[in-house]
Amino acid sequence: MTVDTNPLLNKFSTPYESAPFEIIELDHFLPAFTESIKIARKEIDQIVDNTEEPNFVNTIEALEYSGHQLDRVASIFFNLNHANTNDEMQALAREVSPMLTEFSNDIIMNENLFSRVKVVYEQKSELKLSVEQEKLLTDRYKSFVRSGANLQKKKKDQIREISKELSKLTLQFGENVLAATNNFELHITDKKDLSGLPDGIIEAAGIVAKEKDKEGWVFTLQFPSYVPFIQYSDIRELREKMFKVYSSRCFNDKFDNQKILKRIVELRLKKVQLFGYTSYADFVLEERMAKKSSKVTDFLTELLDASMPKAKEEFKELQAYAKSLGADFKLERWDWAYYAEKLKTEKFDVNDEITRPYFELERVKKGIFSLATRLYGIKFNINPNLPKYHKDVDVYEVTDDKGEFLSLLYTDFHPRSSKQGGAWMTSFVDQYRKKGTDHRPHISIVCNFTKPSETKPSLLTFNEVTTFLHEFGHALHGMLSKCTYSSLSGTNVYRDFVELPSQFMENFATQKEWLDDVAEHYKTGEKIPAEIVQKIIDSENFLSGYSFVRQISFGLNDMAWHSVTEPVSDEVSVFEDKAMSSTELFDRVETSCMSTSFSHIFAGGYGAGYYGYKWAEVLDADAFDAFKSAGIFNKEVARSFRENILEKGGSDHPMNLYLKFRGKEPSIEPLLKRSGLK
């Protein structure tokens, strides 16, 4: 294969230079990575060998714009490895990741390059830079320093080796979670074992069974199958079985992540201690809104103190309710969702199966697109001729109110064995400006919603509607970006700020004005009845104390793993129990361990940052308070949110951006009030 015949190494001749998925083959990637790294190295050499005095343009901007082709190849490859992978691609990822880490280390450890960056940084006060330019310069300088550029050679070499090993381990961690998730299925052949399950869930399980050439019904650990089974199955023994397998993924099984997890924690600690930091959390939080681990711990403790009393009341109430239904046993973790769903239905006469017929995926999608049009004037037009990586994917051209092209949006909604679980937004191309041209982004939303069946379209639970809104909020952050530099555009912001646009969008899920517009029965076309809308709103804070405590427990677990100052000697499950003990309402399940499948912090970018979801809830509740005061579709407030938050990416410190939008720092009160905790 030559450079000329490899589509990844040539200018894409597609509209908007979108990825030509239909002609890209797995064999193209390794040569493309090898060649692109070679080109990127030459670009770095040109910066270093420049005989002119270092300045912002020939050093900082030149560095920012280098490696463009490599970024393009990597974004396509790793996005596919998450959304449409196979064994060969995963093996290639294990081969490629160390190559990329080594290249990254070569840049960051390049003394001559750093010396040029340092010269420019030390002139910062005299350069009359814009806010965004100054942010880029500061970020670039810090990235060198925080990666070891100021260290002696021996320590630099250690950093390099640690980074290589970490890249392999985090990749392996995620692969193990995916493999463990796909490894289990509950095969039911007796109709009696389907008791309590809604028709749509049974039908979906029947489709899975057919796909696997099996009689009866197959339930899996993928969310659209697992969650409703735990919620609705009357067969307690089967709920227990499903829960125990799900909660013990990669824990004492053939995909065991315990040694990998402890090694990741050890290496992260070792790496930051080479810089003089006490813990990984201290290192990470220096570049977050929270700044230090003590502030995060205080924040989580404040929320726990506010929510635990209500959570305990909720637990007692649900225990008593279960007993009234004949449950003569102490509630276990596999009982919570089941009895919670029953109590919710009794209290509010609303549950997922009552609301699901009103949330057909296609109509919800139109409703969310229309919401973006109403708030920001943008429009979405599907283009079936644009290349896509799987038949389930749709591609949209997004335009502004003047018809100008803003972005491509890829939507990929349904589960498959080649796709990781959960939901996420990502980008194939980030927005940036260069030489007067605004290069617009290519954004993707990936979810795992129930597939259409022979008799029903894809119908969403209310939680799935909220998930869609959440990921779409991230997508708006990417699509509406108006920055100069891709490393600062879109969602390239502090981790504890990135969830603001996404969680902000979730607020619309319980707004009557929006629900009236989007929710329509898939068979009759009947608008969702006003009483059901009111029930959704009334049930918004159902078991909110428990929900708070559960999220806080994840945040505390994350902070515990990343606040250690020496390698962990405890067993993983023992360490986890200690970390989460203040939040526990149930007895311990011996076979369970959530850390071994906690991909957010061990395979994603949320290490020492999971608290950010709750941190962003404070921001989003406070931000939405501004909308509620003026009217939730108020164009002036929406314009300010767009201009000061969504368009600005990471081009300024997030608190500065928030102050420009809101006029004041965020308060915790709107969140406590919204959640019924005050």
LODREN-35348 format. One record per residue (C-alpha): x, y, z. Coordinates in steps of 0.2 Angstrom, whole numbers. Layout:
[[X Y Z]]
...
***
This chain:
[[0 0 0]]
[[7 17 -5]]
[[3 34 2]]
[[-7 38 -14]]
[[-18 23 -12]]
[[-22 26 7]]
[[-38 37 8]]
[[-32 42 26]]
[[-17 50 19]]
[[-25 61 6]]
[[-37 75 6]]
[[-54 69 8]]
[[-64 72 -8]]
[[-81 71 1]]
[[-93 85 5]]
[[-86 95 20]]
[[-70 84 19]]
[[-80 72 30]]
[[-72 55 34]]
[[-74 43 19]]
[[-79 28 30]]
[[-85 18 15]]
[[-68 17 8]]
[[-58 16 24]]
[[-52 -2 28]]
[[-43 -8 44]]
[[-27 -11 35]]
[[-26 8 30]]
[[-24 13 49]]
[[-7 7 54]]
[[2 14 38]]
[[-8 30 40]]
[[-2 32 59]]
[[16 28 54]]
[[16 41 40]]
[[6 54 49]]
[[18 53 64]]
[[33 55 52]]
[[25 71 45]]
[[20 78 62]]
[[39 75 68]]
[[44 85 53]]
[[32 99 57]]
[[40 100 75]]
[[57 100 68]]
[[53 115 57]]
[[48 124 73]]
[[63 119 82]]
[[75 123 68]]
[[67 140 64]]
[[82 153 66]]
[[70 167 69]]
[[67 173 87]]
[[53 163 95]]
[[37 172 95]]
[[18 168 97]]
[[15 164 78]]
[[31 154 74]]
[[31 144 90]]
[[14 143 99]]
[[2 144 84]]
[[14 133 73]]
[[14 120 87]]
[[-5 122 88]]
[[-8 118 70]]
[[5 104 69]]
[[0 86 68]]
[[-17 90 59]]
[[-16 74 49]]
[[-12 63 64]]
[[-26 71 73]]
[[-38 67 59]]
[[-32 49 58]]
[[-33 46 77]]
[[-50 53 79]]
[[-57 42 66]]
[[-49 27 72]]
[[-52 29 91]]
[[-70 34 88]]
[[-73 18 78]]
[[-64 8 91]]
[[-78 14 103]]
[[-93 13 92]]
[[-90 0 79]]
[[-75 -11 84]]
[[-69 -29 83]]
[[-55 -40 89]]
[[-43 -35 75]]
[[-46 -16 78]]
[[-44 -18 97]]
[[-27 -27 94]]
[[-22 -13 82]]
[[-27 0 96]]
[[-15 -9 108]]
[[-1 -8 95]]
[[-5 10 90]]
[[-8 18 107]]
[[11 16 113]]
[[16 24 96]]
[[6 39 100]]
[[11 40 118]]
[[29 39 112]]
[[27 53 99]]
[[18 64 112]]
[[32 61 124]]
[[45 66 111]]
[[36 82 109]]
[[34 86 127]]
[[51 81 132]]
[[59 91 117]]
[[71 103 126]]
[[74 114 111]]
[[55 115 108]]
[[51 119 126]]
[[65 132 127]]
[[56 142 112]]
[[39 140 121]]
[[47 146 137]]
[[54 161 129]]
[[37 166 122]]
[[29 163 139]]
[[41 174 148]]
[[36 188 137]]
[[18 186 139]]
[[14 202 148]]
[[22 212 134]]
[[14 203 119]]
[[-3 211 119]]
[[-12 195 116]]
[[-30 192 115]]
[[-39 182 130]]
[[-39 167 119]]
[[-21 169 113]]
[[-15 171 131]]
[[-25 155 136]]
[[-17 145 123]]
[[0 151 127]]
[[-2 148 146]]
[[-10 131 142]]
[[4 126 131]]
[[17 131 143]]
[[9 122 157]]
[[7 106 147]]
[[25 105 145]]
[[29 109 163]]
[[16 97 169]]
[[22 83 157]]
[[40 84 164]]
[[49 97 153]]
[[58 105 168]]
[[63 88 175]]
[[80 80 174]]
[[83 67 160]]
[[82 53 172]]
[[65 58 178]]
[[60 62 160]]
[[64 45 154]]
[[53 38 169]]
[[39 49 164]]
[[40 42 146]]
[[40 24 152]]
[[25 27 164]]
[[15 36 150]]
[[18 21 138]]
[[12 8 151]]
[[-3 19 156]]
[[-9 20 138]]
[[-9 1 137]]
[[-17 -2 153]]
[[-31 11 152]]
[[-35 3 134]]
[[-35 -14 141]]
[[-46 -9 156]]
[[-60 -3 144]]
[[-58 -18 132]]
[[-60 -30 147]]
[[-76 -20 153]]
[[-83 -22 135]]
[[-79 -40 134]]
[[-86 -44 151]]
[[-102 -35 147]]
[[-104 -45 130]]
[[-99 -61 139]]
[[-115 -64 148]]
[[-133 -67 143]]
[[-148 -73 152]]
[[-157 -86 141]]
[[-175 -88 146]]
[[-186 -102 138]]
[[-200 -103 150]]
[[-213 -89 149]]
[[-216 -89 167]]
[[-199 -82 170]]
[[-205 -66 160]]
[[-217 -61 173]]
[[-218 -43 176]]
[[-208 -38 161]]
[[-217 -26 148]]
[[-221 -32 131]]
[[-209 -21 122]]
[[-194 -28 133]]
[[-200 -45 130]]
[[-201 -42 111]]
[[-184 -35 111]]
[[-177 -50 120]]
[[-185 -61 107]]
[[-176 -52 93]]
[[-159 -54 102]]
[[-163 -73 104]]
[[-167 -74 85]]
[[-151 -65 81]]
[[-141 -78 91]]
[[-151 -92 84]]
[[-159 -97 100]]
[[-177 -101 106]]
[[-186 -90 118]]
[[-178 -74 125]]
[[-161 -67 128]]
[[-157 -53 140]]
[[-140 -45 141]]
[[-130 -33 152]]
[[-132 -19 139]]
[[-142 -5 146]]
[[-158 -6 136]]
[[-159 -24 141]]
[[-152 -24 159]]
[[-161 -9 166]]
[[-179 -13 162]]
[[-176 -31 168]]
[[-170 -25 185]]
[[-184 -13 186]]
[[-199 -25 181]]
[[-195 -43 183]]
[[-205 -51 196]]
[[-193 -66 198]]
[[-182 -60 212]]
[[-169 -74 209]]
[[-166 -68 191]]
[[-165 -50 196]]
[[-152 -55 209]]
[[-143 -66 196]]
[[-142 -51 183]]
[[-137 -39 196]]
[[-123 -49 203]]
[[-116 -53 186]]
[[-117 -34 181]]
[[-110 -28 197]]
[[-95 -40 197]]
[[-89 -37 179]]
[[-70 -38 178]]
[[-70 -44 197]]
[[-63 -61 199]]
[[-68 -67 182]]
[[-58 -70 166]]
[[-58 -52 162]]
[[-52 -47 179]]
[[-46 -29 180]]
[[-40 -28 199]]
[[-22 -29 195]]
[[-24 -17 180]]
[[-33 -5 191]]
[[-21 -5 205]]
[[-6 -3 193]]
[[-15 12 184]]
[[-17 20 202]]
[[1 16 206]]
[[8 23 190]]
[[-3 39 190]]
[[4 42 208]]
[[22 38 203]]
[[21 50 188]]
[[14 65 198]]
[[26 62 212]]
[[40 65 200]]
[[33 82 198]]
[[33 85 217]]
[[14 83 219]]
[[8 73 234]]
[[-7 64 225]]
[[-14 62 208]]
[[-29 72 213]]
[[-19 87 218]]
[[-10 86 201]]
[[-27 85 191]]
[[-37 98 201]]
[[-24 111 199]]
[[-31 113 181]]
[[-50 112 187]]
[[-62 125 193]]
[[-61 116 210]]
[[-42 119 211]]
[[-39 106 226]]
[[-45 90 233]]
[[-50 97 250]]
[[-62 108 240]]
[[-69 93 231]]
[[-71 83 247]]
[[-79 98 256]]
[[-91 100 241]]
[[-96 81 241]]
[[-98 81 260]]
[[-109 96 259]]
[[-120 88 247]]
[[-120 71 256]]
[[-125 80 272]]
[[-139 88 263]]
[[-145 72 255]]
[[-142 58 266]]
[[-156 62 279]]
[[-169 61 264]]
[[-160 46 257]]
[[-163 37 273]]
[[-181 42 274]]
[[-183 35 256]]
[[-175 19 261]]
[[-186 16 276]]
[[-202 21 265]]
[[-197 9 251]]
[[-193 -5 264]]
[[-210 -3 272]]
[[-219 -2 255]]
[[-210 -18 249]]
[[-216 -26 266]]
[[-234 -21 262]]
[[-233 -31 246]]
[[-227 -46 255]]
[[-208 -44 254]]
[[-203 -52 271]]
[[-185 -48 268]]
[[-172 -34 270]]
[[-171 -25 253]]
[[-156 -29 243]]
[[-148 -19 229]]
[[-157 -30 216]]
[[-173 -25 224]]
[[-172 -6 224]]
[[-176 -2 206]]
[[-190 -15 206]]
[[-199 -8 221]]
[[-195 10 217]]
[[-204 8 200]]
[[-219 0 209]]
[[-220 14 222]]
[[-217 28 209]]
[[-232 20 199]]
[[-243 20 214]]
[[-238 37 220]]
[[-239 46 204]]
[[-247 34 192]]
[[-233 36 180]]
[[-218 24 175]]
[[-208 21 160]]
[[-221 10 152]]
[[-234 23 154]]
[[-223 36 146]]
[[-213 26 134]]
[[-227 26 120]]
[[-226 45 120]]
[[-207 45 117]]
[[-204 38 100]]
[[-186 41 96]]
[[-189 49 79]]
[[-201 62 87]]
[[-190 65 102]]
[[-176 69 90]]
[[-186 81 80]]
[[-192 89 97]]
[[-174 91 102]]
[[-169 98 86]]
[[-183 110 86]]
[[-178 115 104]]
[[-161 120 97]]
[[-169 130 83]]
[[-181 139 95]]
[[-166 144 107]]
[[-152 147 94]]
[[-160 147 77]]
[[-150 132 70]]
[[-157 119 58]]
[[-154 101 55]]
[[-155 93 38]]
[[-152 74 35]]
[[-140 70 21]]
[[-141 52 16]]
[[-127 54 3]]
[[-114 58 16]]
[[-102 43 21]]
[[-106 34 37]]
[[-97 21 47]]
[[-113 10 50]]
[[-130 8 43]]
[[-138 13 59]]
[[-129 30 58]]
[[-138 46 51]]
[[-128 61 46]]
[[-135 79 47]]
[[-130 96 40]]
[[-132 109 53]]
[[-135 127 48]]
[[-137 143 57]]
[[-152 155 55]]
[[-144 163 39]]
[[-142 146 31]]
[[-123 145 34]]
[[-115 128 37]]
[[-111 126 56]]
[[-107 107 58]]
[[-110 89 53]]
[[-119 79 66]]
[[-118 60 66]]
[[-131 51 76]]
[[-129 33 81]]
[[-143 27 93]]
[[-144 8 95]]
[[-134 -5 104]]
[[-123 -19 95]]
[[-109 -30 101]]
[[-96 -19 92]]
[[-101 -4 102]]
[[-97 1 120]]
[[-111 3 132]]
[[-117 20 138]]
[[-119 36 129]]
[[-107 49 123]]
[[-103 64 112]]
[[-87 65 102]]
[[-80 74 87]]
[[-71 68 71]]
[[-66 86 68]]
[[-65 100 81]]
[[-69 118 75]]
[[-54 130 72]]
[[-49 145 62]]
[[-34 146 51]]
[[-29 159 38]]
[[-46 167 38]]
[[-55 151 36]]
[[-67 144 49]]
[[-65 125 49]]
[[-82 119 55]]
[[-83 104 67]]
[[-90 86 63]]
[[-99 80 79]]
[[-106 63 84]]
[[-118 57 97]]
[[-118 39 101]]
[[-131 30 112]]
[[-138 13 116]]
[[-157 15 114]]
[[-169 0 111]]
[[-169 -5 93]]
[[-186 -4 83]]
[[-195 -21 83]]
[[-206 -29 70]]
[[-221 -21 79]]
[[-214 -5 87]]
[[-203 9 83]]
[[-189 13 95]]
[[-198 20 111]]
[[-188 28 124]]
[[-189 28 143]]
[[-190 45 151]]
[[-172 43 157]]
[[-167 39 139]]
[[-175 56 134]]
[[-164 64 147]]
[[-149 55 141]]
[[-152 61 123]]
[[-154 79 129]]
[[-138 77 139]]
[[-127 71 125]]
[[-136 84 113]]
[[-130 98 125]]
[[-112 92 123]]
[[-115 92 104]]
[[-121 110 104]]
[[-105 114 114]]
[[-95 107 99]]
[[-106 113 85]]
[[-108 131 90]]
[[-90 133 94]]
[[-82 150 88]]
[[-64 148 93]]
[[-48 151 84]]
[[-39 136 91]]
[[-45 118 91]]
[[-37 113 107]]
[[-48 127 115]]
[[-64 124 105]]
[[-80 115 109]]
[[-79 103 123]]
[[-60 106 126]]
[[-63 114 143]]
[[-60 110 161]]
[[-68 93 166]]
[[-78 101 180]]
[[-86 113 167]]
[[-88 102 152]]
[[-105 95 159]]
[[-113 112 161]]
[[-120 112 143]]
[[-126 94 144]]
[[-134 94 161]]
[[-142 111 157]]
[[-151 103 142]]
[[-158 90 154]]
[[-169 103 163]]
[[-180 104 148]]
[[-186 86 150]]
[[-197 91 165]]
[[-203 107 157]]
[[-222 106 152]]
[[-220 118 137]]
[[-207 107 129]]
[[-215 90 134]]
[[-232 96 126]]
[[-222 99 110]]
[[-212 83 109]]
[[-222 69 117]]
[[-235 61 106]]
[[-242 43 106]]
[[-233 33 92]]
[[-249 24 87]]
[[-263 37 90]]
[[-254 53 87]]
[[-262 59 103]]
[[-252 73 112]]
[[-246 67 129]]
[[-261 71 142]]
[[-258 86 153]]
[[-260 74 168]]
[[-246 63 163]]
[[-235 79 160]]
[[-239 84 178]]
[[-236 67 185]]
[[-218 68 177]]
[[-215 85 184]]
[[-222 79 201]]
[[-211 63 201]]
[[-195 73 196]]
[[-188 72 214]]
[[-194 54 218]]
[[-180 46 228]]
[[-169 61 224]]
[[-160 59 240]]
[[-155 41 236]]
[[-150 47 218]]
[[-139 61 226]]
[[-130 49 238]]
[[-127 36 224]]
[[-118 49 213]]
[[-109 56 228]]
[[-103 38 232]]
[[-95 37 215]]
[[-87 54 217]]
[[-80 49 234]]
[[-73 32 227]]
[[-64 41 213]]
[[-57 54 225]]
[[-51 40 236]]
[[-42 30 222]]
[[-33 46 217]]
[[-29 54 233]]
[[-18 40 239]]
[[0 45 243]]
[[7 27 241]]
[[2 12 232]]
[[-14 3 238]]
[[-10 -13 248]]
[[-29 -17 251]]
[[-39 -28 241]]
[[-49 -18 228]]
[[-66 -22 235]]
[[-59 -18 253]]
[[-53 -1 247]]
[[-69 3 238]]
[[-79 -1 253]]
[[-69 11 264]]
[[-71 24 252]]
[[-90 23 250]]
[[-94 18 268]]
[[-102 35 272]]
[[-114 33 258]]
[[-120 15 260]]
[[-138 11 264]]
[[-137 -8 259]]
[[-128 -23 265]]
[[-112 -27 256]]
[[-114 -39 241]]
[[-98 -50 243]]
[[-97 -53 224]]
[[-99 -35 219]]
[[-85 -22 215]]
[[-90 -7 205]]
[[-72 0 203]]
[[-66 -14 191]]
[[-79 -8 178]]
[[-78 10 182]]
[[-73 15 165]]
[[-75 34 167]]
[[-60 35 179]]
[[-49 21 173]]
[[-52 20 154]]
[[-59 38 151]]
[[-53 55 156]]
[[-62 57 173]]
[[-49 51 185]]
[[-50 63 200]]
[[-64 71 191]]
[[-80 61 193]]
[[-86 74 206]]
[[-88 86 190]]
[[-105 79 187]]
[[-112 85 203]]
[[-101 101 202]]
[[-109 104 185]]
[[-127 101 192]]
[[-124 116 203]]
[[-119 126 188]]
[[-134 120 177]]
[[-147 122 190]]
[[-141 140 193]]
[[-140 143 174]]
[[-157 136 171]]
[[-164 147 185]]
[[-159 162 174]]
[[-170 154 160]]
[[-185 151 171]]
[[-185 169 178]]
[[-186 176 160]]
[[-195 161 151]]
[[-187 145 146]]
[[-187 149 128]]
[[-181 167 131]]
[[-170 172 116]]
[[-160 185 125]]
[[-155 173 139]]
[[-152 159 126]]
[[-141 172 116]]
[[-131 176 131]]
[[-129 157 135]]
[[-124 154 117]]
[[-111 168 116]]
[[-103 167 133]]
[[-103 148 136]]
[[-107 137 120]]
[[-97 147 108]]
[[-82 151 119]]
[[-76 133 123]]
[[-60 134 133]]
[[-54 151 127]]
[[-56 159 144]]
[[-57 153 162]]
[[-74 145 165]]
[[-78 156 179]]
[[-75 171 169]]
[[-87 164 155]]
[[-100 160 168]]
[[-99 177 176]]
[[-102 185 159]]
[[-117 174 156]]
[[-125 175 174]]
[[-118 191 181]]
[[-114 181 198]]
[[-105 166 204]]
[[-116 150 204]]
[[-126 146 220]]
[[-129 128 227]]
[[-147 134 232]]
[[-156 131 215]]
[[-149 113 215]]
[[-155 109 232]]
[[-172 117 229]]
[[-174 109 212]]
[[-170 92 220]]
[[-182 94 234]]
[[-168 94 247]]
[[-173 111 253]]
***
